[in-house]
Amino acid sequence: MSPKKRYAAISLFAGCGGMDLGLEHSGRASVVWAIDNDHWAVQTYRRNLGSHIVEGDITQEPVPDVTCDILVAGPPCQDYSTLWNHDGLLTARGNLFRQVARYLDALQPAAFVLENVPGLLSANGGVAWTLVRHALKSPSSFVATQPAQGRRRGVHYDISAQVVDMADLGVPQHRERLIVLGVRRDLGVRPPIIPTPFQGSPRTVRDALDTDPLPEDAANHERGLDSPDVIERLKLIPPGANYEAIPPDHPLAVKGLISHVYRRLDPNKPSYTIIAGGGGGTHGYHHIEPRRLSNREKARLQGFPDDFIFEFGDSTRDRRSAYPRVRRQIGNAVPPPAAKLIVSALADVLSKAGVPARTASALRAARRGEHSLSIASITEDPITREKVAVGQ
């Protein structure tokens, strides 16, 4: 593949853009259209990645007429998480995977990436994964809302499902996620195995936070949000330990249900999982100073660069309102370094299969919505025997 050419991607449930940033950093693909319904996440995406994202309800949004070689999606995972109710298919949010099938059926990209939590495999007694797997392998038959004579030929994908710890992919954080990769069956190649180059030698909290300390005035670097009791409580907890380090009869002792409660980082290990929300004691806590982590520190533990700025609105009237808005964006994001490795491996497979990449000019046109291409920019894809855009 020419270094000037990339595959065209669309991004569903894009959030603030963690997956998309890693995809862009891979140099192998570029997002031409994205969608999310979180207002502040969309504002962050537009500031850092571009205006090609739509703010809206994916269930109401028509599939765009857009060039798409790779579809990436990170549908909400809360209802499949074992830390929550594990309701899965019983909720509207747990059924949003159906939108991924709808887009796969309509756009028929060469490949896709879906990210979720490992709990998807066991939710609803395994029924959820059976249904999701069917939707991803045979999206056209799963959707099947139109008479056969009025539809395009159905699309089928060969898929792989791999549970990976993001620490093995270069993220300074233990974060287990289910990564489902799909490659269109007619291409004659299998999805790649996700590489784990950092397995056994992960990046640590010290690497992320201490080697190059954040300046005091760094963006999204909020401190001073903890009450005096919380500060004193944290002084009783050594690095790497949690609320259980406090004697149960101590006046500052608390009860917790999960290990994250008042858990301080261990500087010699990757961070524990950064989460998007939660009550007192779940913010993530610094290993040196007795305080919660700032959002900028959490962003580093997710692998975001320091120049990636998170939007939150005007916080002059209520300083505390900014913190949860940004916390949610970071905790919901796919770590960019992991996305970079995953997309690179997938692009290698597509290149091997002879799937043509797009020129920069074609990708720019797709971002602008210029999908009515001139005859001079059309050729036949030898893989699918369909007409596709190519570089000039």
C-alpha positions, -999 to +999 in steps of 0.1 A: +000+000+000+013+034-009+020+055+022-002+082+007-032+060+004-055+048+032-086+029+036-118+049+042-135+042+075-167+051+093-171+051+130-202+043+150-206+052+187-174+072+181-174+091+215-147+116+219-126+098+192-102+073+210-107+046+184-106+071+155-074+088+168-056+054+169-070+046+135-056+078+121-023+073+138-019+039+122-014+057+088-035+029+072-070+043+074-089+076+078-124+082+091-147+100+067-179+099+087-187+093+124-217+095+147-223+098+185-251+112+207-230+126+236-229+163+231-196+170+248-179+140+233-189+152+199-175+187+207-143+171+217-142+150+185-147+181+164-120+200+181-094+173+178-103+152+147-126+172+125-162+181+116-171+148+099-189+136+130-227+137+133-243+144+167-275+123+167-294+092+176-280+063+156-313+045+156-329+075+138-300+084+115-301+070+079-271+052+067-250+078+048-240+074+012-204+072+020-173+053+009-165+027+035-137+001+035-135-004+073-163+001+098-153+006+135-178+005+164-178+006+201-215+002+212-222+010+248-209-018+271-225-011+304-253-036+301-228-063+293-204-055+321-203-079+350-198-049+372-233-037+364-266-057+362-254-077+332-289-073+316-276-074+281-304-079+256-330-069+281-323-032+276-325-008+247-289+001+251-279-035+251-296-039+217-276-012+199-254-038+182-284-041+158-273-008+144-239-022+136-256-049+116-277-023+098-247-003+087-227-035+077-257-046+055-260-012+039-223-003+033-208-038+030-173-027+040-143-050+034-138-053+072-149-042+106-138-038+142-162-040+172-151-033+207-170-042+239-165-059+273-158-096+278-191-098+296-208-098+262-198-134+259-217-146+290-246-121+292-281-136+291-267-171+296-248-168+263-278-159+242-265-124+237-233-135+221-251-160+199-273-132+186-245-107+182-223-132+164-251-140+140-257-102+134-220-097+126-214-128+105-246-124+084-258-089+088-280-089+057-300-119+068-302-105+103-316-072+091-337-086+063-363-057+063-369-055+025-381-080+000-353-101-015-358-086-050-353-051-037-321-057-019-284-059-028-268-093-026-263-102+010-230-098+027-212-123+050-182-120+072-157-143+087-151-131+123-127-136+152-134-128+188-103-121+210-103-109+246-072-087+250-057-067+279-049-033+265-017-033+286-004-059+262-010-034+234+011-006+249-015+011+270-003+018+306-036+003+320-050-031+326-082-030+305-097-062+293-118-058+262-135-081+236-123-072+201-144-087+173-128-085+138-146-092+106-134-096+071-158-100+042-160-136+032-156-131-005-121-116+000-107-151+009-087-141+039-092-146+076-092-118+103-058-113+119-047-123+153-043-091+173-006-086+182+004-082+218+039-067+216+039-054+252+029-087+268+053-093+297+068-058+296+039-034+299+041+004+303+036+014+339+020+042+358+055+056+364+062+056+327+029+074+320+028+100+348+062+104+364+088+102+336+075+134+320+054+152+347+024+172+336+028+210+339+005+226+365-014+244+338-020+214+316-055+213+300-081+191+318-057+188+348-082+194+376-071+191+412-084+202+446-118+185+441-116+161+471-130+168+506-107+170+537-120+135+548-111+120+515-076+135+516-071+121+551-085+087+541-061+085+512-031+092+535-039+059+553-037+039+520-003+030+505+003+029+467-014-001+451-038-007+481-075+002+485-100+010+512-093-023+529-060-010+541-079+012+566-087-006+599-124-013+601-128+005+634-111+036+621-135+067+619-125+071+582-131+034+573-156+027+545-173-003+530-168-011+493-182-036+469-154-035+442-116-033+445-115+001+429-129+019+460-103+044+471-076+023+453-044+041+447-022+035+418+009+012+419+037+031+401+054-001+391+024-016+373-001-005+347-031+013+361-062-005+369-092+001+346-102+037+342-140+038+344-165+064+330-186+071+361-193+060+397-198+075+431-174+084+459-142+064+460-142+053+423-124+082+407-090+066+406-063+079+430-028+091+427+001+071+439+021+100+454-003+127+463-034+120+484-060+130+458-081+117+429-065+115+395-071+145+372-087+139+339-055+147+321-038+120+341-065+095+332-061+105+296-025+096+297-033+063+312-057+057+283-029+067+258-042+101+247-016+127+238-014+158+259-025+180+230-058+162+228-082+186+246-115+175+261-144+199+258-168+204+287-185+239+283-183+268+306-173+257+341-168+292+356-201+289+375-197+253+386-161+240+385-172+205+395-195+201+365-165+199+341-149+169+358-177+143+353-183+155+317-147+148+308-144+117+330-172+101+311-155+108+277-122+093+288-136+063+305-158+054+275-130+057+250-110+030+232-073+037+240-057+051+209-025+030+210-046-002+211-067+010+182-036+018+162-023-018+165-057-034+158-064-013+127-028-018+114-032-056+116-065-055+099-052-032+071-023-057+065-049-084+058-069-062+035-038-052+016-029-089+012-063-095-002-058-068-028-084-044-014-075-010-029-068+020-007-079+056-014-059+086-022-059+116+001-080+136-023-107+108-025-108+107+013-111+145+016-140+144-009-157+116+011-154+137+042-171+166+025-199+143+013-189+144-023-200+109-032-212+116-067-179+109-084-168+118-119-163+090-145-126+097-145-124+087-108-143+054-112-128+020-118-137-016-112-126-032-079-111-066-090-121-081-057-158-073-057-163-064-094-181-033-083-174+003-092-153+022-067-134+054-064-097+054-069-070+081-068-061+104-096 
